[in-house]
Amino acid sequence: MFLWLSLASFVVAAAGGRLLHGVPARFTVGGGLLLIAAGQFCMAFLDAGSGASALVPGLLLVGVGTGLVSPGISGAALAAVEPERSGMAGGAVNTFRQLGYALGIAVFGTVLTSRMSDTLPQEAAHGLAGGAAGALREAFGEHALRAAFASGLNAAAVTAGAVAALAGVLVLVLVRADRGRPDAGVTESGAPALKEETAASTAPYRR
């Protein structure tokens, strides 16, 4: 199912570099974050009868938003420094990206498990979050497990959507063109580094 997110992210990141060249990063990053928020909210209405296909619209929106945000952040970071410091800027972006992955998994995983604990014992909630539905099915029943898991996913999606929406608004309000450079684009010397950063940002989704 996550191929929908990966495909949308790959296509938008590839096409956006050409079609959105010169567009200020505050619009691509801020708009992309708002699209991610919309996608997360689309996935926040699951119930015990929901199938995997219910996630597709939201995953597509999240993929489009990710395809705008990842290269947009890389381009903004490179445009904010002198060409000789582009490596440092790229390293900083990748460092914070990896920290974001780790922190996001921890926080949203905790939200998921905590919400499931409202209807299941804590140990069962942790087991269900870890993929042990088969072992729990006999004790709790298929419907109860599906309902608990859907409730946890809804809570995690709403939390992620709220964070993305807040981040998108802050980017649109606070980010301005770098030091009076209205183009805030990438210099020729910074272009190779941006290409490498864009490839690195989409690599996890291609895998």
Secondary structure, DSSP 4 states (H G I P E B T S, - for coil): -THHHHHHHHHHHHHHHHHTTTS-HHHHHHHHHHHHHHHHHHTS---TT--GGGGHHHHHHHHHHHHHHHHHHHHHHHHTS-GGGHHHHHHHHHHHHHHHHHHHHHHHHHHHHHHHTTTS-HHHHHHHHTT-HHHHHHHH-HHHHHHHHHHHHHHHHHHHHHHHHHHHHHHHHH---GGG-TT----GGGHHHHHHHHHHHHHHHH-
